[in-house]
Amino acid sequence: MENSPALIDGLEIVEKRLLEKDRVFTVGDVASITGYRTDEAKQILDRLIAKYDCKLKITAEGDLIYDFGDYPHKRGERTWAEWRRGVRKWCWKVFMVLFKIWIAVTLVVYFLVFLLILVAIIVASIAGNKDGDSSDTGIGDSIGGFFKTLWEIFESAFRWQTHYHTTHYHVDMYGYSYREYDHLESPLNKNKKSFVASVYDFVFGAERVEMHPLANQQEAGAYIRAQKGLIVVPEIIALAGWKGGEAENFLSELVVRYQGEAKISNQSLLYGDFTDFARQQTTQKETPIVWYWDEYEPEHKLTGNAFWRNFWIVFMGSFNLIASLIFIGIQLNPDQTTTNISSNDTAIFIVLGWIPFVFSVLFFGIPILRLLELGHLRRKRKMANIRKRVMRAIYQSDKEVISLQELKNTVNQANNLEKLTEDEVSKIMNEMIIDFYGDIDFDAKGQAVYKFTRLREEMQEIQKLRGGQNTDMGRIVFESN
C-alpha cells in the first residue's frame, strides 16, 4: 500500500482530523476513521510522525499512543519564538562582522600613527649615531624586522575568527572539565593569543564550543547499532539529557530517520526497534558515544583574556575615548578653547570626535551589557552540570529506592569536583524526577526518598530483549555479476 492512492487518501483524512481537533491517536483510531486495516493505519501514522512532532506513549494497559501535542508542529519548522531568536541571532552576527571591520580599521590607523612615531624615533636615533660617529650596525635589520611584524599584525587584524577549530580540555574552579577552542596564535609569539583576537573577544566574548547540529542523531545512531538495534527512552535521555517529553519526541524522530518501528514488549515496555539499521557490513569507525554527564557545559567567559592583555586593551580604548571627547568638547565649547580649529570644521569633529566616540561607546558598552548577563548564564551553566552529575548517579544505580542522603553521597564521590549540598541535589531532583518516571516519598524518619521502579524495570526488560536479538548479517548466499 506504500505510496498508493489509498494511502494518500487515508493520510489526508487523518491529517485533516489532526489539524482540526484530534491530537491523540491509536492505530485503532486511525483504522476506524479511514476504514483501513490496522497495518495500513500503522503506515498512515508513520507518515504523520514523519511530518509532525509526536510523543510516543504507553497506557497502563499497554496501548501505544501517538500524541501530537496541543497543536501540530511540523518537524524542523521553527516556531514563532524560534524564528524571532533566529532573526536576532542573524542580526547579531551581521553586527559582529561590521563592528569587527570597524575595529580592524581602527587598529590599522593606530598602527600607522605608531609607525610614524617610531620611524621618527629611528631617524632621530640614526642621526644621533652619525653625529656621535657610532656604529649603526643592526638598525637596518631592526627596521626591516619592525615592518615585517607590522605587516603580520596588520594581516591578522582582518581574521574574523579568534580561534582554531581544534579544541582542548580546561578545568574550571569547580573541577568541571570542558572543551574550549584553541586560540588564534600571535604572529610574534606562538605561545600567546593574538592581540587582535583578544580585542575581538574583549568586545564579544570568547566563543564557546558548539555541538554539531546532528550530534544527537549521530550519537543515537551509533548507540542503536552497538545495542543490537534496540533503544528505550531512558537511554535517549542519558545520551542527550532531554527534558520532559523531548525524549519521546526524539524517539519518534529516530523511528522516521532510521526507518525503525515503535514497539511494545509483553511487559508493556515502549522501545524503538531498528534491527535493519543495526545490521552492518562496513568496519568504519562509528561516532563516539558520549553520555550526557561525561561532557560538562563550557564556561561562560567575559573575555577569555589574561589580565594584562585586557589592561592594555582598556588603555587603548580609553585613549580613543578621551581623544574623541576632547574634540567634541572643542566643538561644543568653542569659546573655552585656545586651539586654531574652527567650530565650523564639521568634518574634523565628525572624523576625530563623534565617530571615535560612538566606536568607544560600543567598544565598552557591549562588554558591560554582557557582564550584566554573565552571572545568570554562569548560574544556569552550573545547575546544568549539577544535573549531569545527579542524572549519572540515578542512571548507574541499581537501586529502586534512593534516599536524598545516599544520592548526595554518591554524587560527591568524585574527589575532583565541588561538593554538593542536599539543597542543591534536592532542587535538581524536583526538576528532573519526572524525566526518569520517578516518585518522591518519605521514609519512616520523614526523610525524602526517590523511587525509580519503572526505570529499573525498563532497563532490565530491554536487556532481556537484546539477549534474544540477532543482527548478524550471515554469509553471502547470492552475488550479482
ZIHU-V423713 format. One record per residue. PHI is phi in whole degrees, -180 to 180 (none if undefined). PSI is psi in whole degrees, -180 to 180 (NA if undefined). OMEGA is omega in radians with two decimals (none if undefined). Layout:
phi={PHI/PHI}
psi={PSI/PSI}
omega={OMEGA/OMEGA}
This chain:
phi={none/-60/63/-79/-57/-63/-65/-63/-64/-63/-64/-64/-64/-70/-64/-64/-64/-63/-74/-87/-151/-79/-122/-125/-136/-116/-60/-63/-60/-66/-64/-69/-67/-96/82/-85/-69/-65/-68/-72/-62/-63/-63/-65/-65/-63/-66/-67/-73/-74/-98/-124/-61/-152/-102/-92/-133/-125/-83/-63/-91/87/-90/-87/-112/-105/-106/-96/82/-67/-146/-59/-125/-68/-63/81/-85/-78/-74/-61/-66/-66/-64/-63/-63/-64/-65/-63/-65/-65/-61/-65/-64/-63/-62/-60/-63/-64/-73/-64/-62/-62/-62/-61/-63/-63/-63/-62/-62/-57/-66/-65/-64/-63/-62/-62/-65/-67/-61/-62/-66/-65/-61/-65/-67/-63/-62/-66/-66/-67/-63/-90/56/-106/-71/-110/-61/95/-66/-62/-64/-65/-65/-62/-64/-66/-64/-64/-64/-61/-65/-62/-68/-59/-65/-71/-63/-105/-94/-72/-76/-102/-152/-90/-83/-76/-131/-141/-96/-131/-111/-87/-67/-95/94/-80/-93/-142/-87/-140/-72/-75/-73/-67/-77/-72/-67/-95/-145/-66/-91/-119/-74/-56/-63/-64/-61/-64/-64/-62/-70/-61/-81/-103/89/-68/-73/-86/-67/-104/-80/-60/-55/-109/-62/-65/-67/-64/-66/-64/-62/-65/-67/-60/-66/-77/-112/59/83/-120/-152/-121/-58/-57/-70/-64/-62/-67/-80/-120/76/-59/-112/53/-90/-63/-67/-64/-69/-67/-62/-65/-66/-64/-58/-73/-63/-108/52/-95/-149/-82/-126/-124/-80/-64/-97/61/-97/-85/-148/-97/-109/-125/-57/-63/-65/-78/-70/-135/-116/-76/-111/-66/-72/-77/-61/-58/-94/-116/-67/-53/-84/-93/-133/-75/-66/-64/-75/-92/-108/-68/-132/76/-103/-71/-58/-69/-64/-65/-59/-71/-67/-64/-60/-61/-65/-67/-60/-64/-66/-64/-62/-66/-67/-63/-68/-65/-64/-64/-70/-79/-130/-63/-76/-94/-112/-115/-82/-92/-79/-80/-68/-89/-78/-60/-60/-64/-71/-69/-72/-99/-117/-72/-64/-63/-66/-61/-58/-67/-61/-68/-60/-96/-69/-62/-62/-66/-64/-65/-63/-65/-93/-62/-60/-63/-65/-70/-65/-63/-66/-63/-65/-64/-70/-65/-61/-61/-66/-67/-61/-61/-62/-70/-67/-87/-78/-105/-93/-84/-123/-128/-80/-61/-64/-63/-63/-63/-64/-65/-63/-87/-69/-72/-70/-87/-107/-60/-84/-94/-91/-63/-64/-66/-66/-63/-63/-66/-63/-63/-87/-115/-64/-68/-58/-107/56/-91/-134/-100/-139/-130/-83/-63/-91/81/-87/-69/-131/-118/-107/-129/-62/-66/-61/-65/-65/-66/-68/-68/-68/-68/-67/-65/-63/-67/-62/-100/-94/-130/-114/-71/-77/74/-83/-77/-110/-149/-142/-81/-81}
psi={-10/130/14/158/-36/-41/-43/-42/-45/-39/-40/-39/-49/-39/-36/-42/-39/-45/-26/-50/-43/136/-16/133/153/170/-39/-38/-47/-39/-38/-40/-41/-24/8/169/163/-35/-32/-38/-37/-40/-39/-43/-36/-39/-38/-43/-18/-25/-33/150/140/137/127/127/162/136/172/-24/3/22/140/126/135/105/116/12/-176/-31/132/130/122/141/133/-10/130/141/172/-40/-41/-37/-43/-43/-38/-42/-44/-41/-41/-45/-40/-40/-42/-44/-41/-45/-46/-41/-32/-38/-43/-43/-44/-45/-41/-42/-40/-42/-43/-48/-35/-40/-47/-33/-46/-40/-45/-40/-41/-40/-42/-44/-43/-36/-41/-45/-41/-38/-39/-42/-35/3/40/164/142/22/131/-17/-42/-42/-37/-42/-43/-42/-37/-45/-37/-44/-42/-42/-40/-44/-40/-43/-40/-19/-25/20/105/-29/137/5/167/171/-11/155/164/167/140/148/128/-176/-17/-3/2/125/129/161/140/157/150/126/157/130/150/139/-15/-31/111/-15/-2/158/141/136/-41/-42/-37/-38/-45/-43/-29/-40/-50/-8/151/132/135/152/126/145/147/140/-31/23/-41/-40/-42/-45/-42/-40/-43/-39/-42/-45/-33/-19/35/30/9/142/147/165/-45/-34/-36/-42/-43/-27/-41/-11/26/149/158/-129/9/-37/-40/-39/-38/-35/-44/-34/-41/-38/-41/-47/-44/17/48/-161/134/123/163/127/176/-22/21/38/126/126/160/129/115/48/-48/-41/-33/-18/124/145/-32/161/21/151/128/164/133/137/109/120/154/-38/-6/2/97/156/137/152/149/112/142/-47/-33/12/160/160/-50/-30/-44/-36/-47/-30/-43/-41/-46/-46/-37/-39/-43/-43/-46/-42/-41/-38/-34/-46/-38/-38/-38/-40/-40/-25/67/-30/-16/1/159/17/167/3/128/144/-9/-8/73/-41/-40/-44/-31/-47/-42/-10/-70/-41/-49/-32/-47/-42/-46/-39/-45/-40/-40/-28/-40/-48/-34/-42/-40/-35/-36/-29/-13/-40/-45/-44/-38/-39/-41/-42/-41/-43/-35/-39/-35/-40/-38/-44/-43/-41/-41/-44/-39/-48/-38/-9/150/12/143/-29/124/128/161/-40/-44/-42/-43/-44/-39/-45/-36/10/-25/113/-26/-5/159/148/130/149/166/-35/-41/-43/-43/-40/-44/-41/-37/-27/-31/0/-30/-30/-37/26/36/170/148/132/-180/139/-172/-25/3/13/144/135/153/129/132/52/-47/-39/-47/-40/-41/-42/-36/-40/-41/-32/-37/-43/-39/-30/-29/11/140/116/15/128/-16/-176/158/127/-12/142/128/157/NA}
omega={-3.07/-3.13/3.11/3.09/-3.14/3.12/3.13/3.12/3.13/3.12/3.12/-3.14/-3.09/3.13/3.10/3.10/3.14/-3.09/-3.08/-3.04/-3.03/-3.14/-3.08/-3.10/2.86/3.08/3.11/3.11/-3.11/3.10/3.14/-3.11/-3.03/-3.05/3.14/3.05/-3.10/3.12/3.07/3.08/3.10/3.10/3.12/3.12/3.09/3.09/-3.13/-3.13/3.02/-3.08/-3.06/3.01/-3.07/3.06/3.11/-3.08/3.09/3.08/3.12/3.13/3.09/3.11/3.12/-3.10/3.04/-3.07/-3.10/3.05/-3.12/3.11/-3.10/3.14/-3.10/3.14/3.11/-3.14/-3.08/3.04/3.12/3.11/3.11/3.10/3.11/3.12/3.12/3.12/3.13/3.14/3.13/3.13/3.14/3.12/3.12/3.12/3.13/-3.13/-3.12/-3.11/3.06/3.07/3.12/3.11/-3.12/3.13/3.13/3.11/3.12/3.11/3.09/-3.09/3.10/3.09/3.13/3.12/3.14/3.13/-3.10/3.10/3.12/3.13/-3.13/3.12/3.13/3.13/3.12/3.13/3.13/3.13/3.13/3.13/-3.12/3.12/3.13/-3.06/3.07/-3.12/3.08/-3.12/3.12/3.10/-3.14/3.13/3.11/3.11/3.14/3.14/3.10/3.11/3.14/3.13/3.12/3.13/3.10/-3.14/-3.11/-3.14/-3.10/2.98/-3.00/3.10/-3.14/-3.10/3.00/3.12/3.07/-3.09/3.01/-3.13/3.12/-3.13/-3.12/-3.07/3.12/-3.14/-3.11/3.12/-3.10/-3.14/3.01/-3.07/2.98/-3.06/3.11/-3.05/3.06/3.09/-3.13/-3.10/-3.06/-3.12/-3.13/3.12/3.10/-3.13/3.14/3.08/3.10/3.11/3.13/3.13/3.07/-3.10/-2.98/3.13/3.12/-3.09/3.12/3.11/-3.13/3.13/3.09/-3.09/-3.12/-3.10/-3.14/3.13/3.14/-3.12/3.11/3.11/3.12/-3.13/3.13/3.14/3.13/-3.08/3.04/3.02/-3.10/3.13/3.10/-3.06/3.13/3.10/3.09/3.10/-3.11/3.13/-3.01/3.11/-3.12/3.11/3.04/-3.11/-3.10/-3.09/3.11/3.11/3.13/3.08/3.11/3.07/3.11/3.11/3.13/-3.04/-3.05/3.06/3.10/-3.12/3.05/-3.09/3.08/-3.13/3.11/3.12/3.12/3.09/3.04/3.12/3.09/-3.14/-3.11/-3.04/-3.13/-3.14/-3.08/3.12/-3.05/3.14/-3.10/3.11/-3.12/-3.10/-3.14/3.02/3.13/3.12/-3.12/3.13/-3.09/-3.06/-3.14/3.14/-3.09/-3.10/3.09/-3.12/3.02/-3.11/3.14/3.13/-3.05/-3.13/3.03/-3.07/-3.07/3.06/3.08/3.14/-3.11/3.07/3.09/3.11/3.13/3.14/3.13/3.09/3.13/-3.13/-3.11/3.13/3.14/3.13/3.10/3.14/3.10/3.11/3.10/-3.13/-3.09/-3.12/-3.07/-3.09/-3.08/-3.06/3.13/-3.12/3.12/-3.14/3.12/3.12/3.12/3.12/-3.02/-3.10/-3.13/-3.11/3.09/-3.06/-3.06/-3.11/-2.97/3.13/3.08/3.13/3.11/3.10/-3.10/3.11/3.09/-3.09/3.13/-3.07/-3.13/3.09/3.12/3.10/3.10/3.13/3.14/-3.13/-3.00/-3.13/3.13/-3.12/-3.14/3.08/3.11/3.12/3.12/3.13/3.10/3.12/3.06/3.12/3.10/-3.11/-3.14/3.12/3.12/-3.13/-3.14/-3.03/-3.06/3.11/3.09/-3.13/3.06/-3.13/-3.13/3.10/3.13/3.14/3.12/-3.13/3.12/-3.14/3.13/-3.13/-3.06/3.13/3.12/-3.04/-3.04/-3.11/3.12/3.12/-3.12/3.08/3.10/3.13/3.14/3.12/-3.13/-3.13/3.12/-3.12/3.12/-3.12/-2.96/-3.08/3.14/-3.11/-3.13/3.05/-3.11/3.09/3.07/3.12/3.12/3.14/-3.08/-3.13/-3.14/3.12/-3.13/3.04/-3.10/-3.12/3.14/-3.10/-3.09/3.13/-3.13/3.14/-3.13/-3.12/3.08/-3.09/-3.11/3.08/3.08/3.13/3.13/3.13/3.13/-3.09/3.12/3.12/3.10/-3.10/3.12/-3.12/3.13/-3.10/3.11/3.14/3.13/3.12/none}
